[in-house]
Amino acid sequence: MKKINNIREIIVSLTAFSILIWAFSKNQILGKIIIIPFLICSLAIFFKNIFLLLNKEKISNVFKIIFRISFFIYVFGFLIYSVYYAITTKTYSLFIIIGIFMIVSVRFFKMTFFKKK
């Protein structure tokens, strides 16, 4: 059952990767910057599951960490851009929503990388 889930995730990640490569080739530079973390995430999921199928747990954990780092780069990049957008358009009420997302993101980051043992 576990191997079937790994194979399913491999297929999904390859599908996402092929769609993202297509989108990457069709976009301008700003669009490409937004797509890069998703490309890294899909490749990390692909390789993580490949190495899980090969029973290489340590190498699989490396790709799991690469996935997490890429995900958080996107999340915090989006939040920083949101702050920039709120300042330039003078929509200061947007800071409440950004603050809530920032608190949740930082808490999730701490739970992901700094687990208590």
C-alpha distance (Angstrom), angle and dihedral (degrees) to the residues before:
residue distance angle dihedral
M1 . . .
K2 3.80 . .
K3 3.81 91.6 .
I4 3.80 90.9 51.3
N5 3.82 89.6 55.3
N6 3.81 90.0 49.0
I7 3.80 91.6 50.9
R8 3.81 90.3 47.7
E9 3.81 90.8 51.8
I10 3.81 90.1 48.5
I11 3.80 91.0 54.0
V12 3.81 92.4 46.4
S13 3.80 92.9 47.6
L14 3.82 92.1 49.0
T15 3.80 90.3 49.4
A16 3.80 91.4 49.0
F17 3.79 90.8 46.0
S18 3.81 92.7 52.5
I19 3.83 91.8 48.8
L20 3.80 90.5 47.2
I21 3.80 92.4 49.5
W22 3.79 88.8 52.6
A23 3.83 91.0 48.9
F24 3.80 90.5 45.4
S25 3.78 91.7 55.2
K26 3.83 93.3 48.0
N27 3.83 98.6 48.9
Q28 3.76 135.7 81.5
I29 3.82 122.3 -115.7
L30 3.83 95.7 -80.6
G31 3.79 91.4 51.4
K32 3.78 90.4 48.4
I33 3.80 91.3 53.4
I34 3.81 89.9 53.9
I35 3.82 92.8 48.4
I36 3.84 97.5 48.7
P37 3.85 97.1 79.6
F38 3.81 89.9 50.5
L39 3.80 90.7 50.9
I40 3.80 89.7 51.8
C41 3.81 91.0 47.2
S42 3.79 93.5 51.6
L43 3.81 92.5 47.5
A44 3.80 90.9 47.4
I45 3.81 91.3 52.2
F46 3.80 90.1 47.8
F47 3.81 94.8 51.6
K48 3.81 93.3 40.4
N49 3.79 90.5 57.6
I50 3.80 93.5 42.5
F51 3.79 90.4 55.6
L52 3.81 91.6 44.1
L53 3.81 88.1 55.9
L54 3.81 88.7 50.8
N55 3.85 90.6 49.0
K56 3.82 92.8 -117.1
E57 3.80 98.3 140.2
K58 3.82 98.0 169.9
I59 3.80 94.6 52.2
S60 3.80 89.0 45.3
N61 3.81 89.9 55.4
V62 3.81 90.0 54.2
F63 3.81 90.3 58.0
K64 3.79 90.1 45.7
I65 3.81 88.6 57.4
I66 3.82 90.9 46.5
F67 3.81 88.4 53.6
R68 3.79 92.1 50.3
I69 3.81 93.5 48.0
S70 3.81 92.2 49.3
F71 3.79 91.0 47.7
F72 3.78 93.4 51.8
I73 3.80 92.6 45.3
Y74 3.79 87.5 58.2
V75 3.82 94.4 44.9
F76 3.79 95.4 48.9
G77 3.81 92.0 40.7
F78 3.79 89.0 54.4
L79 3.79 91.4 48.8
I80 3.81 92.3 49.1
Y81 3.79 90.2 49.8
S82 3.82 89.0 49.0
V83 3.81 90.3 54.8
Y84 3.81 89.7 49.3
Y85 3.80 90.8 49.2
A86 3.81 92.4 48.5
I87 3.79 91.6 51.2
T88 3.80 96.3 45.7
T89 3.82 94.6 46.9
K90 3.82 92.3 39.0
T91 3.81 93.5 -127.2
Y92 3.75 95.5 144.2
S93 3.80 93.6 167.4
L94 3.81 85.9 71.0
F95 3.81 87.8 70.5
I96 3.82 89.9 75.4
I97 3.79 91.8 59.8
I98 3.80 92.3 41.5
G99 3.80 90.1 50.0
I100 3.80 92.0 52.4
F101 3.80 91.4 49.7
M102 3.81 90.7 45.5
I103 3.82 92.1 53.0
V104 3.81 91.6 47.9
S105 3.82 91.8 45.9
V106 3.80 94.1 49.2
R107 3.82 90.8 47.9
F108 3.80 90.9 49.0
F109 3.82 89.6 47.5
K110 3.82 90.9 52.4
M111 3.81 91.6 47.9
T112 3.79 91.3 49.1
F113 3.78 101.4 46.6
F114 3.80 105.8 20.7
K115 3.79 105.9 47.3
K116 3.77 117.7 170.2
K117 3.77 111.9 -117.5
